[in-house]
Amino acid sequence: MKSRFLAGTCSALVLLLSACVPTKPAITVVPEATSFGTITISAGISHETKMVAHLYAFALKEAGYTVEITDTGNTRAEYLEAMQARPLTAQDVAAPPILASPEVSARSTATNNPQTVDITPDYTGNLLLHLTAEGTLSPTDIAAAKDRATRVPTVEPSTTASASASATASPSSSAVATEPPLNVRGMSSSDIISALDKALPLDTSLLNAATAENKDALVVTRATAEKYGINSIADIAKHCPDLTLGAPATFEHRSHGLDALKTVYGCEPKKFVAVNNQGELSDQLANDTVQIADIFTSSPDIEDNAFVVLEDNANNFIAQQIVPMIRTDEVPQGARDAINTVSGRLTTQDLVRLGRLTTGENSITHQEAAMFWFDSLTE
């Protein structure tokens, strides 16, 4: 079965793909790549980011780089720490170094530090929410935190270790905010990326975001949509007291979760059921255990069950484009170009197709799926 996939046998995948004309993205071979050292990619925090990490790895190998994919855990805090980690010296403990600004790093020649993760794929919206405490921090808070992080310590050496700066901003009682918190819900895709550029930890930056995204969506069965004559969250709001909502446990407390549905749409479900597994949640929606479900837009279950995605006219669920975050001074231009080539081609429908290939019966590995995407998937 796997060999047929890798051989690109179109007949075995006619129902999966809209076409089987090879349109392999052109990756430029970089002559100096072989002497650069190993580029380390984090698998990220989800099945989709792991899949994208393998797409990046395949592109980088095509360009001539040596690549390693590593598991950095299931949280953003863990992968962000891995991107900041490096071996400590006695001088480090005595006084943290001044960190170079992204502008300076971008002009410098990339160097490889084998102790750090160099690239991590993530979702734009959720990364911004993580870095801004669910949107409660203002741009002033973020700028002040970065200023503190780059300031040369003036206290005694015995206390400087505790004064080393955090890469993530936090509210400060000593700083007077001059701007309101970010209105994340009102942001467009480009607004989110612009805000991310300002909120990123020191020495990190973003490459091009893909159009592919994997965002939250409220979904109902076609029978429910027809029963109530609905096609949007606003339409279903008045029926929420009669319906059970299923979603990941975190939905209960997230900025776009239960409170937001009540505030933005006036939707208060009869009952909330926490279901973390998306496959199980789809099953519960299909068998009417729940009547509304928070299912991610790249899930094949939406198409396979003909579920109806309710329109989110108030933009409660913000954009979640796939974006590569990099250590600015450790990813050379040739590697950036290879990854940007992937981002320029990757679509949400690709995520759906790749999800089908790497889950369920007769699934193939992420590495095999990445090879298949490069050789066979079309725009």
SEKOLBA-136548 format. One record per residue (C-alpha): z, x, y; residue in three letters. Coordinates in nm, 3 decimals, decimal comma. Example, Ala and Ser with C-alpha at 12.3 -4.5 7.8 and 13.67 -1.06 7.14 Angstrom:
! SEKOLBA-136548
R	Z	X	Y	res
R	0,780	1,230	-0,450	ALA
R	0,714	1,367	-0,106	SER
***
This chain:
! SEKOLBA-136548
R	Z	X	Y	res
R	0,000	0,000	0,000	MET
R	0,100	0,272	0,247	LYS
R	-0,205	0,482	0,174	SER
R	-0,428	0,187	0,252	ARG
R	-0,261	0,152	0,589	PHE
R	-0,300	0,518	0,665	LEU
R	-0,661	0,520	0,555	ALA
R	-0,726	0,248	0,812	GLY
R	-0,852	-0,015	0,570	THR
R	-0,937	-0,297	0,807	CYS
R	-0,971	-0,564	0,541	SER
R	-0,603	-0,537	0,449	ALA
R	-0,502	-0,600	0,809	LEU
R	-0,754	-0,856	0,929	VAL
R	-0,479	-1,112	0,997	LEU
R	-0,265	-0,855	1,175	LEU
R	-0,511	-0,710	1,422	LEU
R	-0,752	-0,868	1,663	SER
R	-1,000	-0,590	1,589	ALA
R	-1,021	-0,272	1,383	CYS
R	-1,235	-0,049	1,599	VAL
R	-1,066	0,292	1,628	PRO
R	-0,990	0,369	1,993	THR
R	-0,761	0,666	1,954	LYS
R	-0,605	0,766	2,288	PRO
R	-0,736	1,103	2,405	ALA
R	-0,458	1,363	2,403	ILE
R	-0,535	1,698	2,567	THR
R	-0,441	2,002	2,360	VAL
R	-0,215	2,238	2,559	VAL
R	-0,274	2,604	2,459	PRO
R	0,074	2,720	2,565	GLU
R	0,250	2,434	2,384	ALA
R	0,307	2,632	2,064	THR
R	0,526	2,884	2,246	SER
R	0,732	2,631	2,440	PHE
R	0,998	2,554	2,181	GLY
R	1,109	2,223	2,032	THR
R	1,101	1,909	2,245	ILE
R	1,379	1,674	2,135	THR
R	1,332	1,297	2,159	ILE
R	1,612	1,044	2,120	SER
R	1,533	0,744	1,900	ALA
R	1,701	0,530	2,165	GLY
R	1,909	0,223	2,102	ILE
R	1,683	-0,023	1,919	SER
R	1,419	-0,061	1,651	HIS
R	1,153	-0,076	1,922	GLU
R	1,267	0,238	2,106	THR
R	1,272	0,424	1,775	LYS
R	0,914	0,313	1,715	MET
R	0,812	0,428	2,063	VAL
R	0,990	0,761	2,012	ALA
R	0,759	0,820	1,715	HIS
R	0,457	0,733	1,931	LEU
R	0,570	0,995	2,183	TYR
R	0,627	1,245	1,903	ALA
R	0,281	1,188	1,758	PHE
R	0,119	1,235	2,100	ALA
R	0,315	1,554	2,168	LEU
R	0,222	1,698	1,829	LYS
R	-0,142	1,617	1,901	GLU
R	-0,103	1,817	2,223	ALA
R	0,035	2,110	2,025	GLY
R	0,409	2,081	2,082	TYR
R	0,684	2,111	1,823	THR
R	0,888	1,789	1,826	VAL
R	1,213	1,661	1,678	GLU
R	1,341	1,303	1,686	ILE
R	1,718	1,267	1,681	THR
R	1,960	0,975	1,649	ASP
R	2,193	0,971	1,950	THR
R	2,381	0,653	1,859	GLY
R	2,347	0,288	1,949	ASN
R	2,454	0,293	2,314	THR
R	2,311	0,414	2,642	ARG
R	2,629	0,606	2,715	ALA
R	2,569	0,812	2,401	GLU
R	2,208	0,904	2,469	TYR
R	2,278	0,973	2,837	LEU
R	2,554	1,211	2,731	GLU
R	2,314	1,381	2,490	ALA
R	2,065	1,428	2,773	MET
R	2,336	1,592	2,984	GLN
R	2,491	1,804	2,708	ALA
R	2,458	2,182	2,707	ARG
R	2,662	2,475	2,576	PRO
R	2,962	2,556	2,796	LEU
R	3,051	2,906	2,913	THR
R	3,372	3,039	3,065	ALA
R	3,206	3,019	3,405	GLN
R	3,117	2,653	3,343	ASP
R	3,480	2,566	3,276	VAL
R	3,595	2,750	3,588	ALA
R	3,344	2,587	3,822	ALA
R	3,066	2,338	3,742	PRO
R	2,728	2,458	3,870	PRO
R	2,536	2,305	4,157	ILE
R	2,278	2,077	4,001	LEU
R	1,923	2,107	4,120	ALA
R	1,768	1,805	4,287	SER
R	1,478	1,630	4,110	PRO
R	1,244	1,752	4,385	GLU
R	1,334	2,116	4,321	VAL
R	1,323	2,073	3,944	SER
R	0,979	1,912	3,956	ALA
R	0,841	2,221	4,127	ARG
R	1,004	2,458	3,880	SER
R	0,854	2,583	3,557	THR
R	0,984	2,378	3,265	ALA
R	1,222	2,559	3,033	THR
R	1,346	2,448	2,695	ASN
R	1,717	2,401	2,624	ASN
R	1,762	2,330	2,251	PRO
R	2,108	2,182	2,314	GLN
R	1,983	1,881	2,508	THR
R	1,779	1,570	2,439	VAL
R	1,468	1,593	2,653	ASP
R	1,313	1,244	2,631	ILE
R	1,446	0,895	2,560	THR
R	1,251	0,567	2,566	PRO
R	1,443	0,274	2,713	ASP
R	1,399	-0,063	2,885	TYR
R	1,375	-0,059	3,265	THR
R	1,590	-0,364	3,340	GLY
R	1,877	-0,293	3,104	ASN
R	1,885	0,075	3,200	LEU
R	1,919	-0,025	3,566	LEU
R	2,195	-0,272	3,482	LEU
R	2,378	-0,001	3,286	HIS
R	2,355	0,252	3,570	LEU
R	2,464	0,002	3,835	THR
R	2,748	-0,173	3,650	ALA
R	2,542	-0,487	3,587	GLU
R	2,398	-0,473	3,939	GLY
R	2,736	-0,469	4,116	THR
R	2,680	-0,127	4,277	LEU
R	2,491	-0,093	4,602	SER
R	2,237	0,180	4,681	PRO
R	2,507	0,332	4,903	THR
R	2,748	0,357	4,608	ASP
R	2,482	0,531	4,401	ILE
R	2,387	0,775	4,677	ALA
R	2,753	0,860	4,739	ALA
R	2,810	0,932	4,370	ALA
R	2,511	1,166	4,360	LYS
R	2,632	1,340	4,674	ASP
R	2,973	1,399	4,516	ARG
R	2,803	1,533	4,203	ALA
R	2,603	1,795	4,392	THR
R	2,880	1,903	4,630	ARG
R	3,024	2,252	4,574	VAL
R	3,388	2,219	4,458	PRO
R	3,640	2,363	4,706	THR
R	3,961	2,304	4,510	VAL
R	4,143	2,561	4,301	GLU
R	3,976	2,667	3,972	PRO
R	4,256	2,507	3,771	SER
R	4,156	2,162	3,899	THR
R	3,779	2,188	3,920	THR
R	3,721	2,095	3,558	ALA
R	3,851	1,744	3,624	SER
R	3,642	1,723	3,939	ALA
R	3,309	1,765	3,763	SER
R	3,081	1,481	3,855	ALA
R	2,986	1,189	3,639	SER
R	2,614	1,124	3,597	ALA
R	2,663	0,750	3,644	THR
R	2,768	0,595	3,974	ALA
R	3,090	0,397	4,010	SER
R	3,251	0,216	4,303	PRO
R	3,470	0,440	4,516	SER
R	3,763	0,328	4,726	SER
R	3,700	0,620	4,962	SER
R	3,342	0,525	5,031	ALA
R	3,257	0,241	5,267	VAL
R	2,964	0,044	5,133	ALA
R	2,704	-0,034	5,397	THR
R	2,478	-0,236	5,171	GLU
R	2,535	-0,532	4,938	PRO
R	2,511	-0,489	4,559	PRO
R	2,165	-0,486	4,407	LEU
R	2,007	-0,829	4,369	ASN
R	1,869	-0,738	4,029	VAL
R	1,765	-1,092	3,944	ARG
R	1,532	-1,103	4,243	GLY
R	1,357	-0,775	4,159	MET
R	0,998	-0,739	4,047	SER
R	0,896	-0,486	3,783	SER
R	0,807	-0,232	4,052	SER
R	1,133	-0,300	4,239	ASP
R	1,330	-0,221	3,925	ILE
R	1,150	0,109	3,872	ILE
R	1,201	0,203	4,237	SER
R	1,574	0,129	4,210	ALA
R	1,594	0,323	3,883	LEU
R	1,448	0,631	4,049	ASP
R	1,746	0,628	4,286	LYS
R	2,008	0,545	4,023	ALA
R	1,915	0,795	3,750	LEU
R	2,160	1,070	3,656	PRO
R	2,103	1,410	3,813	LEU
R	1,831	1,625	3,660	ASP
R	1,657	1,326	3,502	THR
R	1,351	1,127	3,603	SER
R	1,107	0,867	3,473	LEU
R	0,751	0,901	3,355	LEU
R	0,506	0,609	3,373	ASN
R	0,632	0,277	3,242	ALA
R	0,422	0,087	2,989	ALA
R	0,318	-0,274	3,034	THR
R	0,487	-0,327	2,698	ALA
R	0,826	-0,490	2,731	GLU
R	1,092	-0,638	2,512	ASN
R	1,293	-0,881	2,721	LYS
R	1,528	-1,168	2,652	ASP
R	1,373	-1,512	2,633	ALA
R	1,511	-1,857	2,560	LEU
R	1,312	-1,999	2,272	VAL
R	1,295	-2,339	2,102	VAL
R	1,102	-2,482	1,810	THR
R	0,783	-2,671	1,882	ARG
R	0,956	-2,986	1,754	ALA
R	1,235	-2,947	2,011	THR
R	0,986	-2,880	2,290	ALA
R	0,792	-3,195	2,202	GLU
R	1,106	-3,406	2,154	LYS
R	1,230	-3,335	2,507	TYR
R	0,892	-3,274	2,673	GLY
R	0,993	-2,930	2,797	ILE
R	0,827	-2,595	2,866	ASN
R	1,082	-2,422	3,091	SER
R	1,453	-2,345	3,112	ILE
R	1,472	-2,576	3,412	ALA
R	1,331	-2,857	3,197	ASP
R	1,586	-2,812	2,920	ILE
R	1,888	-2,772	3,150	ALA
R	1,977	-3,141	3,155	LYS
R	1,969	-3,150	2,774	HIS
R	2,189	-2,840	2,728	CYS
R	2,513	-3,042	2,676	PRO
R	2,357	-3,179	2,356	ASP
R	2,227	-2,846	2,225	LEU
R	2,369	-2,534	2,059	THR
R	2,264	-2,194	2,192	LEU
R	2,244	-1,890	1,965	GLY
R	2,230	-1,537	2,106	ALA
R	2,366	-1,186	2,054	PRO
R	2,741	-1,166	2,117	ALA
R	2,689	-0,969	2,439	THR
R	2,501	-1,266	2,588	PHE
R	2,834	-1,435	2,653	GLU
R	2,931	-1,174	2,913	HIS
R	2,606	-1,023	3,044	ARG
R	2,487	-1,085	3,400	SER
R	2,195	-1,291	3,265	HIS
R	2,404	-1,473	3,002	GLY
R	2,602	-1,795	2,982	LEU
R	2,742	-1,783	3,336	ASP
R	2,398	-1,715	3,479	ALA
R	2,243	-2,005	3,289	LEU
R	2,508	-2,232	3,437	LYS
R	2,478	-2,092	3,790	THR
R	2,101	-2,051	3,807	VAL
R	1,981	-2,344	3,598	TYR
R	2,281	-2,572	3,552	GLY
R	2,254	-2,526	3,175	CYS
R	2,585	-2,553	2,986	GLU
R	2,522	-2,561	2,610	PRO
R	2,735	-2,779	2,385	LYS
R	2,824	-2,469	2,183	LYS
R	2,755	-2,096	2,184	PHE
R	2,699	-1,918	1,851	VAL
R	2,700	-1,537	1,846	ALA
R	2,428	-1,402	1,615	VAL
R	2,346	-1,032	1,654	ASN
R	2,070	-1,009	1,395	ASN
R	1,742	-1,133	1,542	GLN
R	1,598	-1,228	1,204	GLY
R	1,903	-1,437	1,121	GLU
R	1,891	-1,595	1,466	LEU
R	1,527	-1,693	1,412	SER
R	1,621	-1,850	1,079	ASP
R	1,900	-2,050	1,242	GLN
R	1,659	-2,175	1,507	LEU
R	1,399	-2,268	1,247	ALA
R	1,649	-2,467	1,039	ASN
R	1,803	-2,636	1,346	ASP
R	2,146	-2,472	1,316	THR
R	2,088	-2,377	1,680	VAL
R	1,842	-2,554	1,906	GLN
R	1,801	-2,278	2,167	ILE
R	1,791	-1,907	2,087	ALA
R	1,781	-1,586	2,288	ASP
R	1,505	-1,400	2,104	ILE
R	1,342	-1,082	2,229	PHE
R	0,979	-1,115	2,330	THR
R	0,851	-0,843	2,095	SER
R	0,988	-1,025	1,790	SER
R	0,713	-1,121	1,541	PRO
R	0,924	-1,426	1,456	ASP
R	0,808	-1,600	1,773	ILE
R	0,445	-1,602	1,663	GLU
R	0,518	-1,643	1,294	ASP
R	0,723	-1,961	1,352	ASN
R	0,518	-2,094	1,645	ALA
R	0,832	-2,094	1,859	PHE
R	0,797	-2,198	2,223	VAL
R	0,914	-1,946	2,484	VAL
R	1,062	-2,137	2,778	LEU
R	0,939	-2,031	3,120	GLU
R	1,200	-1,852	3,330	ASP
R	1,091	-1,952	3,679	ASN
R	1,411	-1,823	3,841	ALA
R	1,362	-1,478	3,687	ASN
R	1,702	-1,484	3,519	ASN
R	1,573	-1,243	3,254	PHE
R	1,450	-0,939	3,442	ILE
R	1,163	-0,712	3,341	ALA
R	1,228	-0,480	3,047	GLN
R	0,930	-0,244	3,040	GLN
R	0,934	0,048	2,799	ILE
R	0,984	0,363	3,006	VAL
R	1,036	0,729	2,911	PRO
R	1,336	0,897	3,074	MET
R	1,317	1,277	3,074	ILE
R	1,515	1,583	3,170	ARG
R	1,307	1,680	3,470	THR
R	1,314	2,057	3,425	ASP
R	1,264	2,058	3,047	GLU
R	0,943	1,858	2,996	VAL
R	0,626	2,048	3,096	PRO
R	0,328	1,881	3,258	GLN
R	0,118	1,886	2,940	GLY
R	0,389	1,695	2,755	ALA
R	0,424	1,448	3,042	ARG
R	0,051	1,382	3,036	ASP
R	0,060	1,312	2,660	ALA
R	0,347	1,064	2,696	ILE
R	0,187	0,896	2,996	ASN
R	-0,125	0,845	2,784	THR
R	0,087	0,648	2,536	VAL
R	0,246	0,444	2,816	SER
R	-0,095	0,366	2,960	GLY
R	-0,206	0,205	2,634	ARG
R	0,108	0,046	2,491	LEU
R	0,131	-0,335	2,521	THR
R	0,386	-0,596	2,421	THR
R	0,147	-0,717	2,153	GLN
R	0,144	-0,363	2,012	ASP
R	0,523	-0,381	1,981	LEU
R	0,488	-0,707	1,790	VAL
R	0,229	-0,558	1,553	ARG
R	0,426	-0,237	1,502	LEU
R	0,736	-0,446	1,434	GLY
R	0,553	-0,625	1,155	ARG
R	0,438	-0,295	1,005	LEU
R	0,785	-0,140	0,998	THR
R	0,996	-0,435	0,880	THR
R	1,002	-0,666	0,581	GLY
R	0,832	-0,622	0,246	GLU
R	0,571	-0,348	0,207	ASN
R	0,683	-0,193	0,536	SER
R	0,571	0,154	0,633	ILE
R	0,766	0,427	0,809	THR
R	0,782	0,464	1,186	HIS
R	0,590	0,790	1,156	GLN
R	0,314	0,621	0,955	GLU
R	0,303	0,332	1,201	ALA
R	0,265	0,575	1,492	ALA
R	-0,030	0,740	1,316	MET
R	-0,179	0,398	1,248	PHE
R	-0,141	0,294	1,614	TRP
R	-0,324	0,603	1,734	PHE
R	-0,603	0,562	1,480	ASP
R	-0,654	0,187	1,465	SER
R	-0,483	-0,035	1,720	LEU
R	-0,699	-0,161	2,005	THR
R	-0,618	-0,265	2,355	GLU
***
